[in-house]
Amino acid sequence: MNEPRVLLVDDERFFLNLQQEFLADSPVRVITAQNGREALDMIQRDRPGIVYLDLRMPELDGAACCSAIKNNPDLRNTPVVMVVSEGKPRDREVCLDAGCNGIISKPLDRIQFLSVGRRLFPAIERRQPRYPFSALAFFRIRDTSFHGTIADISLGGAYIACRCDLAAKEDIRLGFILDNTAVVECRARVAWTNQGGMRPRKSLPDGFGVQFQAMEPPHQEVVRQLVARLG
């Protein structure tokens, strides 16, 4: 089976490098282009599963490139995510008129970048496996402290079973107890929430997933040893 491909299109190398970092843990092959004409040639040749396409580029801008994709019967089913500058509603209208499947804004946010991508192209997923695991968790959101239970864990994050009022992208201070003795602490960011009757993953208890943001090396080693043992 061919490795799934993601095409990133931006005339600025900085943003291409940043998006490549976002996809570092995804089991996909990343290919890049720096203008719309180059992107169209690569889409015809490589048939990527999804395209992240910057709006403002030389030679052929993102809107014209997206229109060309959507007006080509062989390519129109390729999901296109347009990347626009924040605070420019007219740019969003232009992208929607071009037929894009999703829009994200600069400055780029990793969670938004991946969540939109996974919705349109499920191959964009974590490479790091999660393992069922139970441990007491305690955390602070804004000025309120909570406790819950870790339901699964990976090298990069965990799912915490707890009913509390929070939203994706919130930063928390997280701690959890392993093997009744080892305490791991770190900063974490809420990646997604799973609360109430409309929760997207009903197989899991009410709670939320987090990504570990800043963990000291000794704590990283404790988590690494745990995940190796669980795996």
C-alpha positions as CSV (number, residue, x, y, z in Angstrom):
1,M,0.0,0.0,0.0
2,N,1.3,3.5,-0.9
3,E,2.2,5.7,2.1
4,P,-0.5,8.4,2.5
5,R,0.7,11.8,1.4
6,V,0.1,15.3,2.7
7,L,0.9,18.3,0.5
8,L,1.9,21.5,2.2
9,V,1.9,24.6,0.0
10,D,3.4,28.0,1.1
11,D,5.9,30.4,-0.4
12,E,7.5,30.9,3.0
13,R,9.9,28.2,4.2
14,F,9.2,29.0,7.9
15,F,5.6,28.0,7.6
16,L,6.4,24.8,5.7
17,N,8.9,23.8,8.4
18,L,6.3,24.6,11.1
19,Q,3.6,22.4,9.5
20,Q,6.1,19.6,8.9
21,E,6.8,19.7,12.7
22,F,3.1,19.4,13.4
23,L,3.0,16.2,11.3
24,A,6.1,14.7,12.8
25,D,4.1,12.1,14.7
26,S,1.7,11.2,11.9
27,P,2.3,8.2,9.7
28,V,2.2,10.1,6.5
29,R,4.7,11.2,3.9
30,V,4.9,15.0,3.7
31,I,5.6,16.7,0.4
32,T,5.9,20.5,-0.2
33,A,5.4,23.1,-2.8
34,Q,6.0,26.9,-2.8
35,N,3.5,28.2,-5.3
36,G,0.2,27.2,-6.8
37,R,1.5,26.1,-10.1
38,E,4.0,23.7,-8.5
39,A,1.2,22.4,-6.3
40,L,-1.0,21.6,-9.2
41,D,1.7,19.6,-10.9
42,M,2.4,17.7,-7.6
43,I,-1.3,17.0,-7.0
44,Q,-1.6,15.5,-10.5
45,R,1.6,13.4,-10.1
46,D,1.5,12.4,-6.4
47,R,-2.2,12.4,-5.6
48,P,-1.9,13.5,-2.0
49,G,-4.7,12.6,0.5
50,I,-5.0,16.2,1.6
51,V,-3.6,19.7,0.7
52,Y,-2.9,22.5,3.1
53,L,-2.8,25.6,0.8
54,D,-1.8,29.1,1.7
55,L,-4.0,31.8,0.2
56,R,-1.3,34.5,-0.6
57,M,1.3,33.1,-2.9
58,P,3.1,34.3,-6.1
59,E,2.5,32.9,-9.6
60,L,-0.8,31.2,-8.8
61,D,-2.5,32.1,-5.5
62,G,-4.2,29.6,-3.2
63,A,-7.8,30.5,-4.2
64,A,-7.0,30.0,-7.9
65,C,-5.2,26.8,-7.2
66,C,-8.1,25.5,-5.1
67,S,-10.6,26.4,-7.8
68,A,-8.5,24.5,-10.4
69,I,-8.4,21.4,-8.1
70,K,-12.2,21.5,-7.5
71,N,-13.0,22.1,-11.2
72,N,-10.9,19.1,-12.3
73,P,-13.0,15.9,-12.2
74,D,-10.0,13.8,-11.4
75,L,-8.9,15.9,-8.5
76,R,-12.1,17.5,-7.1
77,N,-12.4,14.9,-4.2
78,T,-9.0,15.9,-2.8
79,P,-9.6,17.7,0.5
80,V,-8.2,21.3,0.5
81,V,-7.5,23.2,3.7
82,M,-6.9,26.9,3.1
83,V,-4.5,28.9,5.3
84,V,-5.4,32.5,5.8
85,S,-4.2,35.4,7.9
86,E,-6.2,36.0,11.1
87,G,-8.6,38.8,11.2
88,K,-9.4,39.0,7.5
89,P,-13.0,37.8,6.9
90,R,-12.9,38.7,3.2
91,D,-10.1,36.1,2.8
92,R,-12.3,33.5,4.3
93,E,-15.1,34.3,1.8
94,V,-12.6,34.0,-1.1
95,C,-11.5,30.6,0.1
96,L,-15.1,29.3,0.5
97,D,-16.0,30.6,-2.9
98,A,-13.0,28.6,-4.3
99,G,-14.6,25.4,-2.8
100,C,-12.2,24.6,0.0
101,N,-13.1,21.9,2.6
102,G,-11.7,23.8,5.6
103,I,-10.0,27.0,6.7
104,I,-7.3,27.6,9.4
105,S,-5.6,30.8,10.3
106,K,-2.1,32.1,10.9
107,P,-0.5,32.3,13.3
108,L,-0.7,28.5,13.0
109,D,-2.0,26.5,15.9
110,R,-0.9,22.8,16.1
111,I,-4.2,21.6,17.6
112,Q,-6.3,23.3,15.0
113,F,-4.0,22.2,12.2
114,L,-4.3,18.5,13.2
115,S,-7.9,18.5,14.1
116,V,-9.1,19.9,10.8
117,G,-6.7,17.5,9.0
118,R,-7.9,14.4,10.9
119,R,-11.5,15.3,10.1
120,L,-10.8,15.4,6.4
121,F,-8.1,12.7,6.1
122,P,-8.0,10.2,9.0
123,A,-4.5,9.0,8.1
124,I,-3.3,12.1,9.9
125,E,-3.2,10.5,13.3
126,R,-0.9,10.0,16.2
127,R,1.9,7.5,15.6
128,Q,2.4,7.1,19.4
129,P,0.0,4.4,20.7
130,R,-2.1,5.0,23.8
131,Y,-2.4,2.3,26.4
132,P,-5.1,1.7,29.0
133,F,-3.9,2.7,32.4
134,S,-5.4,3.9,35.7
135,A,-3.8,6.5,37.9
136,L,-4.9,9.4,40.1
137,A,-4.6,12.7,38.4
138,F,-4.7,16.2,39.9
139,F,-4.7,19.4,37.9
140,R,-5.5,23.1,38.1
141,I,-7.6,25.0,35.5
142,R,-7.4,28.8,35.9
143,D,-7.9,29.2,39.7
144,T,-9.7,25.9,40.4
145,S,-8.2,22.5,41.4
146,F,-9.6,19.2,40.3
147,H,-8.8,15.6,40.5
148,G,-9.7,12.7,38.1
149,T,-8.3,9.5,36.8
150,I,-6.0,8.8,33.9
151,A,-7.7,6.3,31.6
152,D,-5.0,5.9,28.9
153,I,-1.5,7.3,28.4
154,S,1.2,7.6,25.7
155,L,4.6,9.3,25.5
156,G,3.0,12.5,24.4
157,G,-0.3,12.8,26.3
158,A,-3.1,11.1,28.2
159,Y,-6.9,10.9,28.5
160,I,-8.2,12.1,31.9
161,A,-11.7,11.0,33.1
162,C,-13.2,13.9,35.0
163,R,-16.3,16.1,34.8
164,C,-15.2,19.7,34.7
165,D,-15.7,22.9,32.7
166,L,-12.9,23.4,30.3
167,A,-12.3,23.9,26.6
168,A,-9.8,22.8,24.0
169,K,-6.5,24.7,23.9
170,E,-6.6,25.5,27.6
171,D,-3.3,25.1,29.5
172,I,-3.3,23.3,32.8
173,R,-0.8,22.3,35.4
174,L,-1.1,18.5,35.6
175,G,0.2,15.9,38.0
176,F,-0.4,12.2,38.3
177,I,0.8,9.4,40.6
178,L,2.3,6.2,39.1
179,D,2.8,3.0,41.0
180,N,1.5,4.7,44.1
181,T,4.8,6.5,44.6
182,A,6.2,8.2,41.5
183,V,4.6,11.7,41.0
184,V,4.9,13.1,37.5
185,E,4.2,16.8,37.0
186,C,4.1,18.9,33.8
187,R,2.3,21.6,31.9
188,A,-0.3,20.3,29.5
189,R,-2.7,21.6,26.9
190,V,-6.2,20.3,26.5
191,A,-6.4,18.7,23.0
192,W,-10.0,17.8,22.9
193,T,-13.0,17.4,25.3
194,N,-15.5,14.6,25.7
195,Q,-18.2,15.8,28.0
196,G,-21.9,15.3,28.4
197,G,-24.5,13.5,26.3
198,M,-23.1,14.8,23.0
199,R,-19.5,13.7,23.6
200,P,-17.8,12.4,20.5
201,R,-16.2,9.3,22.1
202,K,-19.0,7.7,24.0
203,S,-16.9,4.6,24.6
204,L,-14.8,6.8,27.0
205,P,-16.0,8.3,30.3
206,D,-16.6,12.0,30.5
207,G,-13.2,13.7,30.3
208,F,-10.6,15.2,28.0
209,G,-7.4,14.5,26.2
210,V,-4.2,16.4,26.9
211,Q,-0.8,16.8,25.3
212,F,2.2,17.1,27.6
213,Q,3.8,20.5,26.9
214,A,6.7,20.8,29.3
215,M,8.0,17.8,31.2
216,E,11.3,17.6,33.0
217,P,13.7,14.8,31.8
218,P,13.4,12.7,35.0
219,H,9.6,12.7,34.6
220,Q,9.9,12.0,30.9
221,E,11.9,8.9,31.8
222,V,9.3,7.7,34.3
223,V,6.6,8.0,31.6
224,R,8.8,6.3,29.0
225,Q,9.5,3.4,31.3
226,L,5.8,3.1,32.0
227,V,4.7,3.1,28.4
228,A,7.5,0.6,27.5
229,R,6.1,-1.7,30.2
230,L,2.5,-1.3,29.0
231,G,3.5,-1.9,25.4
